[in-house]
């Protein structure tokens, strides 16, 4: 079970990075800002995933930094998605604004889980000790993408 969760997490992080680099062509204004923020979240998740996979040595400071960056972006989600900001190439679905409370609640969940991860990373001695918290942050990404982002 743990291996399957890790594989799903790594796949999600990789897809976020790869897709973001192609999707930003032509983005301007607030759409570019929210796309850049989501891309940065994906970049931070990918860095932590490489530690989970053993491709990169565990670095508690890097995890703490990544988690703090993610929490900051998550905190700003309501400001990054003002009503009417569906202009292409945004991948946000119109349901973002019709289910605003659900959407912002997921952002708040991401912020909370990322902030908790940042705190845990301060005393973590190994990637194993914070593995589940990293996966929880990744699941918050996936939860939002499932309902509020165009399928790729």
LUMFIZA-862185 format. One record per residue (C-alpha): z, y, x. Coordinates in Angstrom, 3 decimals, decimal comma. Layout:
REM LUMFIZA-862185
<r><w>Z</w><v>Y</v><u>X</u></r>
...
REM end
This chain:
REM LUMFIZA-862185
<r><w>0,000</w><v>0,000</v><u>0,000</u></r>
<r><w>0,924</w><v>2,457</v><u>2,755</u></r>
<r><w>-2,341</w><v>1,772</v><u>4,557</u></r>
<r><w>-4,385</w><v>2,428</v><u>1,430</u></r>
<r><w>-2,562</w><v>5,729</v><u>0,783</u></r>
<r><w>-3,157</w><v>6,789</v><u>4,366</u></r>
<r><w>-6,864</w><v>5,917</v><u>4,181</u></r>
<r><w>-7,239</w><v>7,867</v><u>0,937</u></r>
<r><w>-5,404</w><v>10,835</v><u>2,442</u></r>
<r><w>-7,578</w><v>10,830</v><u>5,574</u></r>
<r><w>-10,755</w><v>10,545</v><u>3,511</u></r>
<r><w>-9,706</w><v>13,458</v><u>1,307</u></r>
<r><w>-8,900</w><v>15,657</v><u>4,298</u></r>
<r><w>-12,208</w><v>14,831</v><u>5,994</u></r>
<r><w>-14,219</w><v>15,478</v><u>2,852</u></r>
<r><w>-12,521</w><v>18,829</v><u>2,367</u></r>
<r><w>-13,460</w><v>19,967</v><u>5,865</u></r>
<r><w>-17,047</w><v>18,721</v><u>5,765</u></r>
<r><w>-17,748</w><v>20,018</v><u>2,287</u></r>
<r><w>-16,242</w><v>23,408</v><u>2,946</u></r>
<r><w>-18,500</w><v>24,174</v><u>5,865</u></r>
<r><w>-21,611</w><v>23,638</v><u>3,715</u></r>
<r><w>-20,299</w><v>25,193</v><u>0,517</u></r>
<r><w>-19,488</w><v>28,644</v><u>1,897</u></r>
<r><w>-23,109</w><v>29,721</v><u>2,322</u></r>
<r><w>-23,564</w><v>32,880</v><u>0,302</u></r>
<r><w>-19,944</w><v>33,255</v><u>-0,772</u></r>
<r><w>-18,658</w><v>36,818</v><u>-0,935</u></r>
<r><w>-15,609</w><v>38,716</v><u>-2,115</u></r>
<r><w>-12,766</w><v>36,823</v><u>-3,755</u></r>
<r><w>-14,853</w><v>33,646</v><u>-3,982</u></r>
<r><w>-15,223</w><v>33,641</v><u>-0,196</u></r>
<r><w>-11,502</w><v>34,321</v><u>0,176</u></r>
<r><w>-10,480</w><v>31,392</v><u>-2,010</u></r>
<r><w>-13,057</w><v>29,114</v><u>-0,410</u></r>
<r><w>-11,837</w><v>30,114</v><u>3,061</u></r>
<r><w>-8,228</w><v>29,467</v><u>2,050</u></r>
<r><w>-9,069</w><v>26,023</v><u>0,661</u></r>
<r><w>-11,067</w><v>25,275</v><u>3,814</u></r>
<r><w>-8,107</w><v>26,250</v><u>5,963</u></r>
<r><w>-5,839</w><v>23,965</v><u>3,918</u></r>
<r><w>-8,314</w><v>21,144</v><u>4,559</u></r>
<r><w>-8,337</w><v>21,944</v><u>8,281</u></r>
<r><w>-4,544</w><v>21,778</v><u>8,420</u></r>
<r><w>-4,496</w><v>18,499</v><u>6,476</u></r>
<r><w>-7,086</w><v>17,021</v><u>8,823</u></r>
<r><w>-4,960</w><v>17,923</v><u>11,854</u></r>
<r><w>-1,962</w><v>16,146</v><u>10,358</u></r>
<r><w>-4,107</w><v>13,175</v><u>9,297</u></r>
<r><w>-5,240</w><v>12,699</v><u>12,892</u></r>
<r><w>-1,583</w><v>12,323</v><u>13,886</u></r>
<r><w>-0,980</w><v>9,861</v><u>11,050</u></r>
<r><w>-3,947</w><v>7,795</v><u>12,209</u></r>
<r><w>-2,730</w><v>7,867</v><u>15,815</u></r>
<r><w>-5,806</w><v>9,755</v><u>17,019</u></r>
<r><w>-3,638</w><v>12,612</v><u>18,194</u></r>
<r><w>-0,129</w><v>12,549</v><u>19,603</u></r>
<r><w>2,660</w><v>13,619</v><u>17,285</u></r>
<r><w>3,461</w><v>17,303</v><u>17,638</u></r>
<r><w>6,250</w><v>18,499</v><u>15,357</u></r>
<r><w>5,444</w><v>22,149</v><u>16,051</u></r>
<r><w>1,830</w><v>21,630</v><u>14,966</u></r>
<r><w>2,934</w><v>19,896</v><u>11,771</u></r>
<r><w>5,368</w><v>22,715</v><u>11,061</u></r>
<r><w>2,644</w><v>25,315</v><u>11,650</u></r>
<r><w>0,112</w><v>23,468</v><u>9,484</u></r>
<r><w>2,606</w><v>23,004</v><u>6,659</u></r>
<r><w>3,590</w><v>26,676</v><u>6,807</u></r>
<r><w>-0,066</w><v>27,738</v><u>6,623</u></r>
<r><w>-0,647</w><v>25,448</v><u>3,642</u></r>
<r><w>2,446</w><v>26,788</v><u>1,862</u></r>
<r><w>1,222</w><v>30,357</v><u>2,416</u></r>
<r><w>-2,211</w><v>29,649</v><u>0,970</u></r>
<r><w>-0,671</w><v>27,764</v><u>-1,949</u></r>
<r><w>1,581</w><v>30,744</v><u>-2,710</u></r>
<r><w>-1,530</w><v>32,940</v><u>-2,951</u></r>
<r><w>-3,538</w><v>30,665</v><u>-5,245</u></r>
<r><w>-2,945</w><v>32,765</v><u>-8,385</u></r>
<r><w>-4,301</w><v>35,844</v><u>-6,571</u></r>
<r><w>-7,284</w><v>33,971</v><u>-5,132</u></r>
<r><w>-8,565</w><v>32,842</v><u>-8,516</u></r>
<r><w>-8,714</w><v>35,881</v><u>-10,794</u></r>
<r><w>-10,424</w><v>35,285</v><u>-14,117</u></r>
<r><w>-14,177</w><v>35,503</v><u>-13,792</u></r>
<r><w>-14,320</w><v>34,393</v><u>-10,155</u></r>
<r><w>-16,558</w><v>31,415</v><u>-10,887</u></r>
<r><w>-19,547</w><v>32,824</v><u>-9,071</u></r>
<r><w>-21,570</w><v>30,370</v><u>-7,028</u></r>
<r><w>-20,993</w><v>28,828</v><u>-4,585</u></r>
<r><w>-17,441</w><v>28,446</v><u>-5,949</u></r>
<r><w>-16,625</w><v>24,878</v><u>-6,883</u></r>
<r><w>-13,841</w><v>25,925</v><u>-9,261</u></r>
<r><w>-14,345</w><v>24,692</v><u>-12,804</u></r>
<r><w>-13,923</w><v>26,996</v><u>-15,834</u></r>
<r><w>-10,908</w><v>24,894</v><u>-16,820</u></r>
<r><w>-8,973</w><v>26,739</v><u>-14,091</u></r>
<r><w>-8,652</w><v>29,693</v><u>-16,444</u></r>
<r><w>-8,268</w><v>27,806</v><u>-19,718</u></r>
<r><w>-5,463</w><v>25,708</v><u>-18,193</u></r>
<r><w>-4,075</w><v>28,463</v><u>-15,981</u></r>
<r><w>-0,452</w><v>27,341</v><u>-16,279</u></r>
<r><w>-1,309</w><v>23,792</v><u>-15,146</u></r>
<r><w>-3,463</w><v>25,128</v><u>-12,310</u></r>
<r><w>-0,816</w><v>27,493</v><u>-10,973</u></r>
<r><w>1,873</w><v>24,834</v><u>-11,369</u></r>
<r><w>-0,105</w><v>22,569</v><u>-9,035</u></r>
<r><w>-0,309</w><v>25,424</v><u>-6,535</u></r>
<r><w>3,440</w><v>25,879</v><u>-6,794</u></r>
<r><w>3,955</w><v>22,143</v><u>-6,262</u></r>
<r><w>1,780</w><v>22,309</v><u>-3,154</u></r>
<r><w>3,728</w><v>25,292</v><u>-1,861</u></r>
<r><w>7,060</w><v>23,544</v><u>-2,395</u></r>
<r><w>5,971</w><v>20,260</v><u>-0,818</u></r>
<r><w>4,388</w><v>22,027</v><u>2,162</u></r>
<r><w>7,480</w><v>24,186</v><u>2,704</u></r>
<r><w>9,656</w><v>21,061</v><u>2,593</u></r>
<r><w>7,373</w><v>19,407</v><u>5,130</u></r>
<r><w>7,634</w><v>22,450</v><u>7,408</u></r>
<r><w>11,437</w><v>22,211</v><u>7,273</u></r>
<r><w>11,410</w><v>18,455</v><u>7,900</u></r>
<r><w>9,066</w><v>18,900</v><u>10,864</u></r>
<r><w>11,682</w><v>21,089</v><u>12,571</u></r>
<r><w>13,859</w><v>18,024</v><u>13,191</u></r>
<r><w>11,270</w><v>15,224</v><u>13,051</u></r>
<r><w>11,250</w><v>12,877</v><u>16,008</u></r>
<r><w>8,124</w><v>10,967</v><u>14,983</u></r>
<r><w>5,194</w><v>11,111</v><u>12,616</u></r>
<r><w>6,671</w><v>8,120</v><u>10,785</u></r>
<r><w>9,727</w><v>10,154</v><u>9,810</u></r>
<r><w>7,604</w><v>12,688</v><u>7,880</u></r>
<r><w>4,671</w><v>10,473</v><u>6,914</u></r>
<r><w>5,539</w><v>10,388</v><u>3,207</u></r>
<r><w>5,964</w><v>14,161</v><u>3,072</u></r>
<r><w>2,532</w><v>14,691</v><u>4,610</u></r>
<r><w>1,025</w><v>12,305</v><u>2,081</u></r>
<r><w>2,812</w><v>14,166</v><u>-0,738</u></r>
<r><w>1,166</w><v>17,416</v><u>0,360</u></r>
<r><w>-2,200</w><v>15,624</v><u>0,443</u></r>
<r><w>-1,637</w><v>14,298</v><u>-3,063</u></r>
<r><w>-1,074</w><v>17,857</v><u>-4,281</u></r>
<r><w>-4,540</w><v>18,728</v><u>-2,972</u></r>
<r><w>-6,081</w><v>15,747</v><u>-4,717</u></r>
<r><w>-4,303</w><v>16,474</v><u>-8,009</u></r>
<r><w>-5,868</w><v>19,917</v><u>-8,170</u></r>
<r><w>-9,313</w><v>18,724</v><u>-7,110</u></r>
<r><w>-9,287</w><v>16,044</v><u>-9,804</u></r>
<r><w>-9,035</w><v>18,499</v><u>-12,683</u></r>
<r><w>-10,073</w><v>21,887</v><u>-11,372</u></r>
<r><w>-12,885</w><v>21,386</v><u>-8,836</u></r>
<r><w>-16,474</w><v>20,261</v><u>-9,298</u></r>
<r><w>-17,011</w><v>16,658</v><u>-8,258</u></r>
<r><w>-18,951</w><v>16,249</v><u>-5,048</u></r>
REM end
